[in-house]
Structures are given as C-alpha cells and as structure tokens.
Amino acid sequence: MKRTYLIIALAIITIFNLNAQQIDKNSLREIQQSFKNTPENRALINAVSHNDIKKLAENRNNEGKVNHFFTNEVKTSGISNQKQSGRCWLYTGLNTLKPMVQEKYGLSTFEFSQTYNFFWDQFEKANLFLEIAKETANLPLSDKKVEWLFQNPIGDGGQWTTFADNVVKYGLVPTSAMPDTYQSEKTSMMSKLLKRKLREQGLEMRQIAISRMSEEQKQQKKIGMLKDIYRILVLSLGEPPTEFNWQYKTKDGKLSEVKKYTPQSFYKELIGQNLNDYVMLMDDPRHEYYKLYEVEYDRNLVEGGNWKYINLPSEKIKEFGANSIKNNQAMYFSCDVGKQLNITTGTLDVNNYNYNDLFGVDFGMNKKQRIETFESASTHGMALVGVNILPDGSIDKWKLENSWGADKGNKGYLTMTDAWFSEYMFRLVINKKYLDEKTLKVLKQKATLLPPWDAMY
C-alpha cells in the first residue's frame, strides 16, 4: 500500500514538473530585451527610482477640474478626528446623527463621545469572541472557522450594524461626559493586549465548553474572564458614566439649563429615532443584485444582528442617496478611500493619478475582479452629506464629511466624482423611507449567509 502511495506521489510531482515552466535562459533573455534602454526609459528610471511614485503619477491635466460646490448639502458643521485609530465606523455613525442634534437645538457645533461607545464595543466584542470559542469548541484549532476566530479575536473596526446595536443598548453621551484618552486615539497597543488576553481566554473557554461543569459554572468562568477585559478597558479608556450633566449654548448665544441624563435618556431625547429603520445597501458585483446577504459573526453583540445588506447596482444606490440629502439626512458611507485619493486637493477622482502612462503598463481590473483578488475592499467610513445635481438631472459629484481632522482634504471634507462613487463605493446606510417598494421587498428574503472571511469583511 505504501508503495502505491509513493508511485502516485511521484506521478503527481512528475505531472506538475511537466506543466510548471521554469524561467530558462532563453525566456529570461526575451524578457530582458523587452525593456529598451532608450533615453526616455533612462529618464523614467531616474524619475521613478528617486521620487514618490504617487506624485509622479499625479495627472496634471485633471488639476482644477473638480470644485467643491454642491447644489444640495446636509446642514452640518464641525470636523472630528479619529487620529491613530480604526474607529472611522463609529465617527461616521455619530456624524450621521449629529446634524439632527444641531438642527433640533440650534447648535453651531456638537460632538458625541466616541470613547464611550468604543468602550462598550470592545467589551461586547470580547464577550462575543468567548461565546464563539465555546460554540466551536468541538472543532479542531486547524478548522478554518476556528483559525479565523483566533486570528481576529477583536479589533477597533466595525460597520453600521455594530454601531446601531451598540447605541440602542448603551445609549449616547456628549464628548464632555467621556473625552478621548491617549489609548482611544492610538488604539494599537491596547488592541494587541486585548487580542493576547482573549486568545489565552479562548483556549481556556474551549476546555471549559467540553468539560462537565454546569452551565452556571461555565458562565461564572466567563464572567471572570470579562472582568479582566473590563479592567484593561477602564484603565485605558476610563470608566463609562452611568449619568452626567449636560448644558449647551445655541448659535444665537442662549444658554440652556443644566440637565441630568443617563446615556439612554440622552439618546432618546436627542435622537429619538429607531436605528433599525436604517438599511445597508451595497454594490458587490460578485453577487446577484436585488438579493439579501449576511456575513456570519460580523457583529459586536451576542444578541445583535450580523452585518446584513441589500445588494444593488450603484446607480440605484445613488438615486436613494440623493433623495436623503435633499431631505437633510446624512448617511453612513464606506469605500476604498485610498484609491485615487488626492488628500491635498480633497478629491476622490478616477483621473487623479495615471499609473498606466507612468509605467507603460495597463492596470485594468474591474470592480468585481478587484474584490475577488483582494485588491479592493471597504477601508474607511465617512458621512455622505452633499450632492451636485446638474440642470439635466444628472449627478457629477458628492460630498463626504471625513474624520481625519479639519487640516486634511478640503477643510475636513472630501469631494468624490460620480465615476469614483461607482468604482470604489461599497456601503451606504439609509433610512427605509427613501427606498422604493422593489428594494424594500428584498428585506423579506431569507439572507444568503456569507462566511466571516468573505472578501468584503
């Protein structure tokens, strides 16, 4: 039997060697001769090898063609700064709610505490990790799902579902009630320690899950683990307030009375909207449009909902988005922000940089191919707050409120062209009332479940 296996193995190796072509001398000579040592190429070698490639590829013919004027804008002001953290999803979610507060109370500026909701996001993600570790305890560590779990025990990223579930459960507080700390602004070290501890706890939880302990004993073991996580978070971010005082001054200088709130009462009074009325739309050309999809385990609450979205073509998403802006409602928007971003001019335009001409090489993948090969994915969230509608009804550009500080982009904002929207937009969260009947019907479908390691995760 062993001899048979050996013969099969040798046959496989032989077949592979017949099909796999090494680079021989003739092939190498042909490749080398394809590059001509012309004066133009020598100049390009000097330029590319000694300078910033992105600056060399900047398209001068496109400079000044995109301005920052819009026919329709959400009334908002005040740029936030996530600094060295991955909390853009949280800033984006809060920035979509901020205009409601500014309009309701007549405020020139306002900001919710990101640190408060970030604290509970991390705490709940830790609990979810331990529960999944218990749920998958009978699977080997080499199982793909278990490998994914221990590779991603916790992170500071998220999306709309993690934001909405967090706010509904824990409420909101103003930034004065729980300001940023060094660790909330620079999350990497805290995140590394949380991952280290959770991986250790995850191994322990796997043993506990298959033990003969009672369910009550297992729960007490988990509570003990969460006490350690809570301690790390309190020391890093401060202890979340259970009540606080808030006072504000309006744009015309009127000072309000001091009022005491809990995070839940603050959320209900200032916002008062059901965040479950918001729907995530995506343009993911890998999958069928007008279908409902769900990503397994992509949430932060055990009892919360997974990331669920309606897959639609970009043109339909744009139609809904424009209607929301016309009604002064900002939206959660996420995209592949690094592609064709000129941070100096504050523009996102498919013509900002021309790498094809610089290298004489065609970079030609479409959106579907970029997703399939992990070349493109949603990397950043911002609030969609403006649209420019031309006289013929068409749209040429959109306005985004960013969270990189007022010194980045166009005073903290970015302008994206409509063509860029089509290529690099991935998610838009919008109130149901701006959707048509055909799209709303999709919500009644049973969602297709995607694995947690999906390319769009």
C-alpha angles and dihedrals in degrees: 000000000000089000090054091052090049092052091049091049092050090048091053091049090048092051090048092050091050092053100036110081119206121210103263127190095267093050091047091049091051092050093047092049091053088074109073119210093226126153088252093053092045088053090050091051090054092047100044097040093052104036146054106280092212092055091048091051094048107125108233091187088064097051114119095008094109117060129185100242122120135186093212128032136167110242104249140130139182123069119227129207124218090186115189098352139095093234096115090118090058094046090047093051092049092045090057089056097041097078089057090057094044092051095043096051100028094243125166090207138004138167134190120219109264091186092062095056092037089058092056092041091058093043093051093045089055090053091048091051092053091048092051089047088055092045093052097040093116092057119086120253087247092062110115093236093050091046090052090049095054092042090054108031093147141344141175094242128095147143140231097294092054089048097047096045090047094052095045091052102037105023126214138284132193117256089253090065094055115009125193120277132205090263095049090052093045105032101168100093095043089047092052091053093046090051091049093051095043093051088053091047091045092059089049092047091054090057093045092050094058094039126100093250117130118253089252091054091048090051091051090052090053092048088055090053092049090052088064091049091048091052092052090049096047092049091048103038106016128249115299114245120245091197136005144169123253131192128170142189121220126226090261092053102259114147120217127219119263110261132187119230142174116220089254095049090047091054093047095047099043100037108014092176127125105241089201086073088074121091130200116230123191138183103216107158091192089076137050116275123240090034131118120239134185132194114220117240092359096136138082102226123067087219094039130100125266119243102283126181145174111233111224137160114262094246091062092046090052091053092055093043094054091052091053092051091049086058093050095251118136119213138214107251129181130184148150092281098179094065112098093341116158101192092183094061094030094235137135106200131152087225098053095098131026110201092160093067094040094056099023087234125121115235097193115157119134124223095271093050092047091054094045092052095042090245091124135029141142106290105161142027127217137162116262104222110155146038134186113218116193123219091261090056096254123126125232104174148006136212125232129193106218132198101220096098132270093280093066123082119340098347090311097319131100128211116211125190120235090246090055089050089058094049105040109021114108111164137027123176115203140167113267091237091073094057126091125238094259091057095043090055089062089068088067092061123101103254121243105239116230122195120256090247092059114141090248094054 
